[in-house]
Amino acid sequence: MVVGVCLINVELGKEAEVKDVLSKQEDIREVLHLFGEYDFIAIIETDGLRALNDIVDRIRGIKGITATRTIIGAEF
């Protein structure tokens, strides 16, 4: 399993709309609204890096999202 953390920025005034769309994505475990540099954090759980890439590409395509930054979790 791969866990990704996607930090998301959205257009001003689009927060509720974007959160609604993000919350309906099946591989996103949790969506949190943030105060600060980013507007949302999405916790993603998936089977591999290719699937994570596909999910992040879908997130980037959501209307109202202006930028993302993704961090991949690792076990040790």
N, CA, C and O atoms as a Maestro MAE file, in Angstrom:
{
 s_m_m2io_version
 :::
 2.0.0
}

f_m_ct {
 s_m_title
 :::
 protein
 m_atom[304] {
  # First column is atom index #
  i_m_mmod_type
  r_m_x_coord
  r_m_y_coord
  r_m_z_coord
  i_m_residue_number
  s_m_chain_name
  s_m_pdb_residue_name
  s_m_pdb_atom_name
  i_m_atomic_number
  :::
  1 25 0.835 -1.174 0.000 1 A "MET " " N  " 7
  2 3 0.000 0.000 0.000 1 A "MET " " CA " 6
  3 2 0.884 1.244 0.000 1 A "MET " " C  " 6
  4 15 1.932 1.286 0.646 1 A "MET " " O  " 8
  5 25 0.441 2.238 -0.730 2 A "VAL " " N  " 7
  6 3 1.122 3.524 -0.794 2 A "VAL " " CA " 6
  7 2 0.200 4.569 -0.179 2 A "VAL " " C  " 6
  8 15 -0.994 4.615 -0.473 2 A "VAL " " O  " 8
  9 25 0.776 5.409 0.682 3 A "VAL " " N  " 7
  10 3 0.034 6.526 1.255 3 A "VAL " " CA " 6
  11 2 0.639 7.811 0.714 3 A "VAL " " C  " 6
  12 15 1.847 8.032 0.799 3 A "VAL " " O  " 8
  13 25 -0.219 8.648 0.158 4 A "GLY " " N  " 7
  14 3 0.212 9.943 -0.341 4 A "GLY " " CA " 6
  15 2 -0.519 11.042 0.405 4 A "GLY " " C  " 6
  16 15 -1.680 10.894 0.786 4 A "GLY " " O  " 8
  17 25 0.176 12.134 0.603 5 A "VAL " " N  " 7
  18 3 -0.410 13.315 1.214 5 A "VAL " " CA " 6
  19 2 -0.371 14.404 0.149 5 A "VAL " " C  " 6
  20 15 0.703 14.813 -0.292 5 A "VAL " " O  " 8
  21 25 -1.544 14.869 -0.259 6 A "CYS " " N  " 7
  22 3 -1.622 15.876 -1.307 6 A "CYS " " CA " 6
  23 2 -2.050 17.197 -0.680 6 A "CYS " " C  " 6
  24 15 -3.146 17.309 -0.130 6 A "CYS " " O  " 8
  25 25 -1.176 18.191 -0.767 7 A "LEU " " N  " 7
  26 3 -1.463 19.537 -0.289 7 A "LEU " " CA " 6
  27 2 -2.049 20.323 -1.455 7 A "LEU " " C  " 6
  28 15 -1.500 20.307 -2.557 7 A "LEU " " O  " 8
  29 25 -3.158 21.006 -1.215 8 A "ILE " " N  " 7
  30 3 -3.950 21.555 -2.313 8 A "ILE " " CA " 6
  31 2 -4.253 23.038 -2.085 8 A "ILE " " C  " 6
  32 15 -4.613 23.451 -0.983 8 A "ILE " " O  " 8
  33 25 -4.100 23.825 -3.148 9 A "ASN " " N  " 7
  34 3 -4.533 25.218 -3.154 9 A "ASN " " CA " 6
  35 2 -5.717 25.353 -4.102 9 A "ASN " " C  " 6
  36 15 -5.766 24.705 -5.147 9 A "ASN " " O  " 8
  37 25 -6.675 26.205 -3.726 10 A "VAL " " N  " 7
  38 3 -7.860 26.416 -4.561 10 A "VAL " " CA " 6
  39 2 -8.105 27.904 -4.780 10 A "VAL " " C  " 6
  40 15 -7.582 28.755 -4.061 10 A "VAL " " O  " 8
  41 25 -8.913 28.188 -5.789 11 A "GLU " " N  " 7
  42 3 -9.327 29.561 -6.062 11 A "GLU " " CA " 6
  43 2 -10.170 30.074 -4.899 11 A "GLU " " C  " 6
  44 15 -10.928 29.322 -4.287 11 A "GLU " " O  " 8
  45 25 -10.029 31.331 -4.611 12 A "LEU " " N  " 7
  46 3 -10.812 31.967 -3.566 12 A "LEU " " CA " 6
  47 2 -12.305 31.809 -3.851 12 A "LEU " " C  " 6
  48 15 -12.774 32.115 -4.948 12 A "LEU " " O  " 8
  49 25 -13.032 31.334 -2.867 13 A "GLY " " N  " 7
  50 3 -14.465 31.146 -3.007 13 A "GLY " " CA " 6
  51 2 -14.879 29.784 -3.523 13 A "GLY " " C  " 6
  52 15 -16.075 29.497 -3.573 13 A "GLY " " O  " 8
  53 25 -13.939 28.931 -3.909 14 A "LYS " " N  " 7
  54 3 -14.242 27.604 -4.448 14 A "LYS " " CA " 6
  55 2 -14.037 26.487 -3.418 14 A "LYS " " C  " 6
  56 15 -14.143 25.309 -3.757 14 A "LYS " " O  " 8
  57 25 -13.745 26.848 -2.166 15 A "GLU " " N  " 7
  58 3 -13.386 25.858 -1.155 15 A "GLU " " CA " 6
  59 2 -14.467 24.789 -0.947 15 A "GLU " " C  " 6
  60 15 -14.166 23.595 -0.955 15 A "GLU " " O  " 8
  61 25 -15.704 25.207 -0.764 16 A "ALA " " N  " 7
  62 3 -16.784 24.250 -0.491 16 A "ALA " " CA " 6
  63 2 -17.009 23.313 -1.670 16 A "ALA " " C  " 6
  64 15 -17.203 22.111 -1.492 16 A "ALA " " O  " 8
  65 25 -16.983 23.869 -2.868 17 A "GLU " " N  " 7
  66 3 -17.177 23.072 -4.080 17 A "GLU " " CA " 6
  67 2 -16.066 22.031 -4.236 17 A "GLU " " C  " 6
  68 15 -16.340 20.869 -4.532 17 A "GLU " " O  " 8
  69 25 -14.823 22.445 -4.039 18 A "VAL " " N  " 7
  70 3 -13.683 21.542 -4.172 18 A "VAL " " CA " 6
  71 2 -13.721 20.468 -3.090 18 A "VAL " " C  " 6
  72 15 -13.476 19.296 -3.378 18 A "VAL " " O  " 8
  73 25 -14.024 20.848 -1.851 19 A "LYS " " N  " 7
  74 3 -14.091 19.861 -0.763 19 A "LYS " " CA " 6
  75 2 -15.146 18.803 -1.054 19 A "LYS " " C  " 6
  76 15 -14.933 17.621 -0.784 19 A "LYS " " O  " 8
  77 25 -16.269 19.215 -1.598 20 A "ASP " " N  " 7
  78 3 -17.337 18.265 -1.937 20 A "ASP " " CA " 6
  79 2 -16.853 17.248 -2.971 20 A "ASP " " C  " 6
  80 15 -17.109 16.052 -2.833 20 A "ASP " " O  " 8
  81 25 -16.162 17.715 -3.994 21 A "VAL " " N  " 7
  82 3 -15.653 16.810 -5.034 21 A "VAL " " CA " 6
  83 2 -14.568 15.895 -4.473 21 A "VAL " " C  " 6
  84 15 -14.571 14.694 -4.744 21 A "VAL " " O  " 8
  85 25 -13.643 16.449 -3.697 22 A "LEU " " N  " 7
  86 3 -12.564 15.638 -3.114 22 A "LEU " " CA " 6
  87 2 -13.125 14.551 -2.197 22 A "LEU " " C  " 6
  88 15 -12.638 13.420 -2.202 22 A "LEU " " O  " 8
  89 25 -14.127 14.885 -1.428 23 A "SER " " N  " 7
  90 3 -14.702 13.944 -0.463 23 A "SER " " CA " 6
  91 2 -15.368 12.748 -1.130 23 A "SER " " C  " 6
  92 15 -15.558 11.711 -0.496 23 A "SER " " O  " 8
  93 25 -15.718 12.884 -2.388 24 A "LYS " " N  " 7
  94 3 -16.384 11.799 -3.118 24 A "LYS " " CA " 6
  95 2 -15.411 10.862 -3.841 24 A "LYS " " C  " 6
  96 15 -15.837 9.859 -4.413 24 A "LYS " " O  " 8
  97 25 -14.125 11.174 -3.823 25 A "GLN " " N  " 7
  98 3 -13.122 10.339 -4.485 25 A "GLN " " CA " 6
  99 2 -12.853 9.099 -3.639 25 A "GLN " " C  " 6
  100 15 -12.548 9.221 -2.452 25 A "GLN " " O  " 8
  101 25 -12.958 7.918 -4.221 26 A "GLU " " N  " 7
  102 3 -12.907 6.686 -3.429 26 A "GLU " " CA " 6
  103 2 -11.549 6.377 -2.804 26 A "GLU " " C  " 6
  104 15 -11.508 5.747 -1.748 26 A "GLU " " O  " 8
  105 25 -10.453 6.787 -3.403 27 A "ASP " " N  " 7
  106 3 -9.136 6.481 -2.841 27 A "ASP " " CA " 6
  107 2 -8.637 7.532 -1.841 27 A "ASP " " C  " 6
  108 15 -7.573 7.373 -1.242 27 A "ASP " " O  " 8
  109 25 -9.407 8.596 -1.669 28 A "ILE " " N  " 7
  110 3 -9.032 9.615 -0.695 28 A "ILE " " CA " 6
  111 2 -9.650 9.245 0.643 28 A "ILE " " C  " 6
  112 15 -10.871 9.232 0.797 28 A "ILE " " O  " 8
  113 25 -8.782 8.941 1.615 29 A "ARG " " N  " 7
  114 3 -9.234 8.505 2.943 29 A "ARG " " CA " 6
  115 2 -9.791 9.654 3.762 29 A "ARG " " C  " 6
  116 15 -10.761 9.486 4.501 29 A "ARG " " O  " 8
  117 25 -9.171 10.833 3.629 30 A "GLU " " N  " 7
  118 3 -9.591 11.965 4.447 30 A "GLU " " CA " 6
  119 2 -9.234 13.270 3.750 30 A "GLU " " C  " 6
  120 15 -8.207 13.373 3.079 30 A "GLU " " O  " 8
  121 25 -10.100 14.263 3.921 31 A "VAL " " N  " 7
  122 3 -9.855 15.609 3.411 31 A "VAL " " CA " 6
  123 2 -10.001 16.570 4.582 31 A "VAL " " C  " 6
  124 15 -11.021 16.575 5.272 31 A "VAL " " O  " 8
  125 25 -8.970 17.382 4.798 32 A "LEU " " N  " 7
  126 3 -8.991 18.348 5.890 32 A "LEU " " CA " 6
  127 2 -8.805 19.757 5.339 32 A "LEU " " C  " 6
  128 15 -7.948 19.988 4.486 32 A "LEU " " O  " 8
  129 25 -9.606 20.693 5.826 33 A "HIS " " N  " 7
  130 3 -9.455 22.101 5.469 33 A "HIS " " CA " 6
  131 2 -8.353 22.685 6.343 33 A "HIS " " C  " 6
  132 15 -8.306 22.433 7.547 33 A "HIS " " O  " 8
  133 25 -7.471 23.464 5.734 34 A "LEU " " N  " 7
  134 3 -6.328 24.017 6.449 34 A "LEU " " CA " 6
  135 2 -6.371 25.538 6.460 34 A "LEU " " C  " 6
  136 15 -7.026 26.158 5.623 34 A "LEU " " O  " 8
  137 25 -5.677 26.122 7.403 35 A "PHE " " N  " 7
  138 3 -5.423 27.555 7.424 35 A "PHE " " CA " 6
  139 2 -3.921 27.731 7.266 35 A "PHE " " C  " 6
  140 15 -3.145 27.142 8.018 35 A "PHE " " O  " 8
  141 25 -3.509 28.525 6.309 36 A "GLY " " N  " 7
  142 3 -2.081 28.717 6.085 36 A "GLY " " CA " 6
  143 2 -1.756 28.669 4.609 36 A "GLY " " C  " 6
  144 15 -2.538 29.121 3.773 36 A "GLY " " O  " 8
  145 25 -0.601 28.120 4.294 37 A "GLU " " N  " 7
  146 3 -0.097 28.103 2.922 37 A "GLU " " CA " 6
  147 2 -0.969 27.288 1.973 37 A "GLU " " C  " 6
  148 15 -1.079 27.619 0.792 37 A "GLU " " O  " 8
  149 25 -1.587 26.227 2.483 38 A "TYR " " N  " 7
  150 3 -2.437 25.357 1.669 38 A "TYR " " CA " 6
  151 2 -3.865 25.422 2.176 38 A "TYR " " C  " 6
  152 15 -4.112 25.737 3.340 38 A "TYR " " O  " 8
  153 25 -4.812 25.117 1.277 39 A "ASP " " N  " 7
  154 3 -6.224 25.160 1.635 39 A "ASP " " CA " 6
  155 2 -6.757 23.812 2.126 39 A "ASP " " C  " 6
  156 15 -7.614 23.765 3.009 39 A "ASP " " O  " 8
  157 25 -6.250 22.719 1.554 40 A "PHE " " N  " 7
  158 3 -6.695 21.379 1.928 40 A "PHE " " CA " 6
  159 2 -5.519 20.420 1.962 40 A "PHE " " C  " 6
  160 15 -4.488 20.637 1.327 40 A "PHE " " O  " 8
  161 25 -5.705 19.361 2.718 41 A "ILE " " N  " 7
  162 3 -4.806 18.225 2.674 41 A "ILE " " CA " 6
  163 2 -5.677 17.003 2.413 41 A "ILE " " C  " 6
  164 15 -6.692 16.800 3.078 41 A "ILE " " O  " 8
  165 25 -5.277 16.199 1.447 42 A "ALA " " N  " 7
  166 3 -5.991 14.964 1.124 42 A "ALA " " CA " 6
  167 2 -5.058 13.789 1.412 42 A "ALA " " C  " 6
  168 15 -3.941 13.732 0.898 42 A "ALA " " O  " 8
  169 25 -5.527 12.855 2.238 43 A "ILE " " N  " 7
  170 3 -4.771 11.645 2.545 43 A "ILE " " CA " 6
  171 2 -5.253 10.562 1.583 43 A "ILE " " C  " 6
  172 15 -6.436 10.224 1.557 43 A "ILE " " O  " 8
  173 25 -4.333 10.027 0.803 44 A "ILE " " N  " 7
  174 3 -4.657 9.060 -0.245 44 A "ILE " " CA " 6
  175 2 -4.054 7.711 0.111 44 A "ILE " " C  " 6
  176 15 -2.884 7.627 0.485 44 A "ILE " " O  " 8
  177 25 -4.849 6.658 -0.003 45 A "GLU " " N  " 7
  178 3 -4.362 5.282 0.160 45 A "GLU " " CA " 6
  179 2 -4.637 4.527 -1.123 45 A "GLU " " C  " 6
  180 15 -5.767 4.502 -1.610 45 A "GLU " " O  " 8
  181 25 -3.591 3.905 -1.673 46 A "THR " " N  " 7
  182 3 -3.755 3.186 -2.927 46 A "THR " " CA " 6
  183 2 -2.762 2.033 -3.010 46 A "THR " " C  " 6
  184 15 -1.937 1.845 -2.116 46 A "THR " " O  " 8
  185 25 -2.851 1.264 -4.091 47 A "ASP " " N  " 7
  186 3 -2.049 0.050 -4.233 47 A "ASP " " CA " 6
  187 2 -0.611 0.279 -4.691 47 A "ASP " " C  " 6
  188 15 0.251 -0.560 -4.432 47 A "ASP " " O  " 8
  189 25 -0.336 1.384 -5.359 48 A "GLY " " N  " 7
  190 3 1.015 1.587 -5.865 48 A "GLY " " CA " 6
  191 2 1.225 3.004 -6.356 48 A "GLY " " C  " 6
  192 15 0.311 3.829 -6.342 48 A "GLY " " O  " 8
  193 25 2.449 3.274 -6.792 49 A "LEU " " N  " 7
  194 3 2.808 4.617 -7.231 49 A "LEU " " CA " 6
  195 2 2.068 5.038 -8.501 49 A "LEU " " C  " 6
  196 15 1.700 6.203 -8.656 49 A "LEU " " O  " 8
  197 25 1.857 4.100 -9.393 50 A "ARG " " N  " 7
  198 3 1.130 4.433 -10.630 50 A "ARG " " CA " 6
  199 2 -0.297 4.865 -10.311 50 A "ARG " " C  " 6
  200 15 -0.797 5.837 -10.876 50 A "ARG " " O  " 8
  201 25 -0.951 4.138 -9.403 51 A "ALA " " N  " 7
  202 3 -2.311 4.500 -8.998 51 A "ALA " " CA " 6
  203 2 -2.323 5.848 -8.282 51 A "ALA " " C  " 6
  204 15 -3.230 6.654 -8.490 51 A "ALA " " O  " 8
  205 25 -1.316 6.096 -7.435 52 A "LEU " " N  " 7
  206 3 -1.217 7.386 -6.756 52 A "LEU " " CA " 6
  207 2 -1.080 8.508 -7.778 52 A "LEU " " C  " 6
  208 15 -1.730 9.546 -7.652 52 A "LEU " " O  " 8
  209 25 -0.251 8.308 -8.775 53 A "ASN " " N  " 7
  210 3 -0.082 9.301 -9.834 53 A "ASN " " CA " 6
  211 2 -1.407 9.584 -10.540 53 A "ASN " " C  " 6
  212 15 -1.729 10.739 -10.817 53 A "ASN " " O  " 8
  213 25 -2.174 8.534 -10.832 54 A "ASP " " N  " 7
  214 3 -3.467 8.710 -11.497 54 A "ASP " " CA " 6
  215 2 -4.435 9.515 -10.634 54 A "ASP " " C  " 6
  216 15 -5.155 10.377 -11.137 54 A "ASP " " O  " 8
  217 25 -4.448 9.231 -9.336 55 A "ILE " " N  " 7
  218 3 -5.339 9.951 -8.418 55 A "ILE " " CA " 6
  219 2 -4.945 11.424 -8.336 55 A "ILE " " C  " 6
  220 15 -5.803 12.306 -8.382 55 A "ILE " " O  " 8
  221 25 -3.656 11.681 -8.217 56 A "VAL " " N  " 7
  222 3 -3.183 13.070 -8.151 56 A "VAL " " CA " 6
  223 2 -3.511 13.802 -9.451 56 A "VAL " " C  " 6
  224 15 -3.877 14.977 -9.420 56 A "VAL " " O  " 8
  225 25 -3.387 13.132 -10.580 57 A "ASP " " N  " 7
  226 3 -3.769 13.743 -11.854 57 A "ASP " " CA " 6
  227 2 -5.253 14.096 -11.858 57 A "ASP " " C  " 6
  228 15 -5.636 15.158 -12.349 57 A "ASP " " O  " 8
  229 25 -6.096 13.210 -11.311 58 A "ARG " " N  " 7
  230 3 -7.537 13.498 -11.201 58 A "ARG " " CA " 6
  231 2 -7.776 14.703 -10.300 58 A "ARG " " C  " 6
  232 15 -8.594 15.567 -10.616 58 A "ARG " " O  " 8
  233 25 -7.061 14.759 -9.176 59 A "ILE " " N  " 7
  234 3 -7.207 15.886 -8.257 59 A "ILE " " CA " 6
  235 2 -6.845 17.188 -8.970 59 A "ILE " " C  " 6
  236 15 -7.559 18.184 -8.854 59 A "ILE " " O  " 8
  237 25 -5.746 17.176 -9.699 60 A "ARG " " N  " 7
  238 3 -5.305 18.385 -10.411 60 A "ARG " " CA " 6
  239 2 -6.311 18.847 -11.455 60 A "ARG " " C  " 6
  240 15 -6.343 20.024 -11.815 60 A "ARG " " O  " 8
  241 25 -7.130 17.925 -11.940 61 A "GLY " " N  " 7
  242 3 -8.133 18.264 -12.946 61 A "GLY " " CA " 6
  243 2 -9.434 18.814 -12.387 61 A "GLY " " C  " 6
  244 15 -10.315 19.207 -13.152 61 A "GLY " " O  " 8
  245 25 -9.572 18.850 -11.070 62 A "ILE " " N  " 7
  246 3 -10.800 19.346 -10.453 62 A "ILE " " CA " 6
  247 2 -10.871 20.861 -10.628 62 A "ILE " " C  " 6
  248 15 -9.919 21.579 -10.319 62 A "ILE " " O  " 8
  249 25 -12.006 21.332 -11.124 63 A "LYS " " N  " 7
  250 3 -12.198 22.767 -11.350 63 A "LYS " " CA " 6
  251 2 -12.074 23.521 -10.027 63 A "LYS " " C  " 6
  252 15 -12.716 23.166 -9.039 63 A "LYS " " O  " 8
  253 25 -11.257 24.545 -10.017 64 A "GLY " " N  " 7
  254 3 -11.050 25.361 -8.825 64 A "GLY " " CA " 6
  255 2 -9.715 25.113 -8.146 64 A "GLY " " C  " 6
  256 15 -9.255 25.941 -7.360 64 A "GLY " " O  " 8
  257 25 -9.085 23.977 -8.442 65 A "ILE " " N  " 7
  258 3 -7.774 23.689 -7.856 65 A "ILE " " CA " 6
  259 2 -6.704 24.393 -8.680 65 A "ILE " " C  " 6
  260 15 -6.661 24.264 -9.903 65 A "ILE " " O  " 8
  261 25 -5.840 25.139 -7.994 66 A "THR " " N  " 7
  262 3 -4.813 25.910 -8.697 66 A "THR " " CA " 6
  263 2 -3.422 25.296 -8.589 66 A "THR " " C  " 6
  264 15 -2.580 25.526 -9.457 66 A "THR " " O  " 8
  265 25 -3.163 24.511 -7.527 67 A "ALA " " N  " 7
  266 3 -1.832 23.911 -7.357 67 A "ALA " " CA " 6
  267 2 -1.912 22.761 -6.354 67 A "ALA " " C  " 6
  268 15 -2.767 22.740 -5.469 67 A "ALA " " O  " 8
  269 25 -0.995 21.808 -6.520 68 A "THR " " N  " 7
  270 3 -0.878 20.703 -5.566 68 A "THR " " CA " 6
  271 2 0.591 20.435 -5.278 68 A "THR " " C  " 6
  272 15 1.473 20.792 -6.058 68 A "THR " " O  " 8
  273 25 0.826 19.808 -4.155 69 A "ARG " " N  " 7
  274 3 2.149 19.291 -3.804 69 A "ARG " " CA " 6
  275 2 1.894 17.950 -3.129 69 A "ARG " " C  " 6
  276 15 1.106 17.867 -2.187 69 A "ARG " " O  " 8
  277 25 2.553 16.908 -3.605 70 A "THR " " N  " 7
  278 3 2.297 15.566 -3.087 70 A "THR " " CA " 6
  279 2 3.534 15.014 -2.402 70 A "THR " " C  " 6
  280 15 4.654 15.127 -2.901 70 A "THR " " O  " 8
  281 25 3.298 14.415 -1.249 71 A "ILE " " N  " 7
  282 3 4.343 13.771 -0.460 71 A "ILE " " CA " 6
  283 2 3.984 12.297 -0.357 71 A "ILE " " C  " 6
  284 15 2.838 11.957 -0.064 71 A "ILE " " O  " 8
  285 25 4.953 11.418 -0.596 72 A "ILE " " N  " 7
  286 3 4.710 9.981 -0.532 72 A "ILE " " CA " 6
  287 2 5.224 9.452 0.792 72 A "ILE " " C  " 6
  288 15 6.371 9.698 1.166 72 A "ILE " " O  " 8
  289 25 4.368 8.722 1.501 73 A "GLY " " N  " 7
  290 3 4.740 8.127 2.783 73 A "GLY " " CA " 6
  291 2 5.611 6.901 2.576 73 A "GLY " " C  " 6
  292 15 5.523 6.240 1.541 73 A "GLY " " O  " 8
  293 25 6.447 6.598 3.550 74 A "ALA " " N  " 7
  294 3 7.331 5.432 3.492 74 A "ALA " " CA " 6
  295 2 7.382 4.752 4.843 74 A "ALA " " C  " 6
  296 15 7.220 5.392 5.881 74 A "ALA " " O  " 8
  297 25 7.606 3.462 4.820 75 A "GLU " " N  " 7
  298 3 7.790 2.706 6.050 75 A "GLU " " CA " 6
  299 2 9.269 2.428 6.247 75 A "GLU " " C  " 6
  300 15 10.015 2.300 5.276 75 A "GLU " " O  " 8
  301 25 9.703 2.332 7.522 76 A "PHE " " N  " 7
  302 3 11.071 1.915 7.786 76 A "PHE " " CA " 6
  303 2 11.147 1.165 9.076 76 A "PHE " " C  " 6
  304 15 12.227 0.728 9.474 76 A "PHE " " O  " 8
  :::
 }
 m_bond[303] {
  # First column is bond index #
  i_m_from
  i_m_to
  i_m_order
  :::
  1 1 2 1
  2 2 3 1
  3 3 4 2
  4 3 5 1
  5 5 6 1
  6 6 7 1
  7 7 8 2
  8 7 9 1
  9 9 10 1
  10 10 11 1
  11 11 12 2
  12 11 13 1
  13 13 14 1
  14 14 15 1
  15 15 16 2
  16 15 17 1
  17 17 18 1
  18 18 19 1
  19 19 20 2
  20 19 21 1
  21 21 22 1
  22 22 23 1
  23 23 24 2
  24 23 25 1
  25 25 26 1
  26 26 27 1
  27 27 28 2
  28 27 29 1
  29 29 30 1
  30 30 31 1
  31 31 32 2
  32 31 33 1
  33 33 34 1
  34 34 35 1
  35 35 36 2
  36 35 37 1
  37 37 38 1
  38 38 39 1
  39 39 40 2
  40 39 41 1
  41 41 42 1
  42 42 43 1
  43 43 44 2
  44 43 45 1
  45 45 46 1
  46 46 47 1
  47 47 48 2
  48 47 49 1
  49 49 50 1
  50 50 51 1
  51 51 52 2
  52 51 53 1
  53 53 54 1
  54 54 55 1
  55 55 56 2
  56 55 57 1
  57 57 58 1
  58 58 59 1
  59 59 60 2
  60 59 61 1
  61 61 62 1
  62 62 63 1
  63 63 64 2
  64 63 65 1
  65 65 66 1
  66 66 67 1
  67 67 68 2
  68 67 69 1
  69 69 70 1
  70 70 71 1
  71 71 72 2
  72 71 73 1
  73 73 74 1
  74 74 75 1
  75 75 76 2
  76 75 77 1
  77 77 78 1
  78 78 79 1
  79 79 80 2
  80 79 81 1
  81 81 82 1
  82 82 83 1
  83 83 84 2
  84 83 85 1
  85 85 86 1
  86 86 87 1
  87 87 88 2
  88 87 89 1
  89 89 90 1
  90 90 91 1
  91 91 92 2
  92 91 93 1
  93 93 94 1
  94 94 95 1
  95 95 96 2
  96 95 97 1
  97 97 98 1
  98 98 99 1
  99 99 100 2
  100 99 101 1
  101 101 102 1
  102 102 103 1
  103 103 104 2
  104 103 105 1
  105 105 106 1
  106 106 107 1
  107 107 108 2
  108 107 109 1
  109 109 110 1
  110 110 111 1
  111 111 112 2
  112 111 113 1
  113 113 114 1
  114 114 115 1
  115 115 116 2
  116 115 117 1
  117 117 118 1
  118 118 119 1
  119 119 120 2
  120 119 121 1
  121 121 122 1
  122 122 123 1
  123 123 124 2
  124 123 125 1
  125 125 126 1
  126 126 127 1
  127 127 128 2
  128 127 129 1
  129 129 130 1
  130 130 131 1
  131 131 132 2
  132 131 133 1
  133 133 134 1
  134 134 135 1
  135 135 136 2
  136 135 137 1
  137 137 138 1
  138 138 139 1
  139 139 140 2
  140 139 141 1
  141 141 142 1
  142 142 143 1
  143 143 144 2
  144 143 145 1
  145 145 146 1
  146 146 147 1
  147 147 148 2
  148 147 149 1
  149 149 150 1
  150 150 151 1
  151 151 152 2
  152 151 153 1
  153 153 154 1
  154 154 155 1
  155 155 156 2
  156 155 157 1
  157 157 158 1
  158 158 159 1
  159 159 160 2
  160 159 161 1
  161 161 162 1
  162 162 163 1
  163 163 164 2
  164 163 165 1
  165 165 166 1
  166 166 167 1
  167 167 168 2
  168 167 169 1
  169 169 170 1
  170 170 171 1
  171 171 172 2
  172 171 173 1
  173 173 174 1
  174 174 175 1
  175 175 176 2
  176 175 177 1
  177 177 178 1
  178 178 179 1
  179 179 180 2
  180 179 181 1
  181 181 182 1
  182 182 183 1
  183 183 184 2
  184 183 185 1
  185 185 186 1
  186 186 187 1
  187 187 188 2
  188 187 189 1
  189 189 190 1
  190 190 191 1
  191 191 192 2
  192 191 193 1
  193 193 194 1
  194 194 195 1
  195 195 196 2
  196 195 197 1
  197 197 198 1
  198 198 199 1
  199 199 200 2
  200 199 201 1
  201 201 202 1
  202 202 203 1
  203 203 204 2
  204 203 205 1
  205 205 206 1
  206 206 207 1
  207 207 208 2
  208 207 209 1
  209 209 210 1
  210 210 211 1
  211 211 212 2
  212 211 213 1
  213 213 214 1
  214 214 215 1
  215 215 216 2
  216 215 217 1
  217 217 218 1
  218 218 219 1
  219 219 220 2
  220 219 221 1
  221 221 222 1
  222 222 223 1
  223 223 224 2
  224 223 225 1
  225 225 226 1
  226 226 227 1
  227 227 228 2
  228 227 229 1
  229 229 230 1
  230 230 231 1
  231 231 232 2
  232 231 233 1
  233 233 234 1
  234 234 235 1
  235 235 236 2
  236 235 237 1
  237 237 238 1
  238 238 239 1
  239 239 240 2
  240 239 241 1
  241 241 242 1
  242 242 243 1
  243 243 244 2
  244 243 245 1
  245 245 246 1
  246 246 247 1
  247 247 248 2
  248 247 249 1
  249 249 250 1
  250 250 251 1
  251 251 252 2
  252 251 253 1
  253 253 254 1
  254 254 255 1
  255 255 256 2
  256 255 257 1
  257 257 258 1
  258 258 259 1
  259 259 260 2
  260 259 261 1
  261 261 262 1
  262 262 263 1
  263 263 264 2
  264 263 265 1
  265 265 266 1
  266 266 267 1
  267 267 268 2
  268 267 269 1
  269 269 270 1
  270 270 271 1
  271 271 272 2
  272 271 273 1
  273 273 274 1
  274 274 275 1
  275 275 276 2
  276 275 277 1
  277 277 278 1
  278 278 279 1
  279 279 280 2
  280 279 281 1
  281 281 282 1
  282 282 283 1
  283 283 284 2
  284 283 285 1
  285 285 286 1
  286 286 287 1
  287 287 288 2
  288 287 289 1
  289 289 290 1
  290 290 291 1
  291 291 292 2
  292 291 293 1
  293 293 294 1
  294 294 295 1
  295 295 296 2
  296 295 297 1
  297 297 298 1
  298 298 299 1
  299 299 300 2
  300 299 301 1
  301 301 302 1
  302 302 303 1
  303 303 304 2
  :::
 }
}
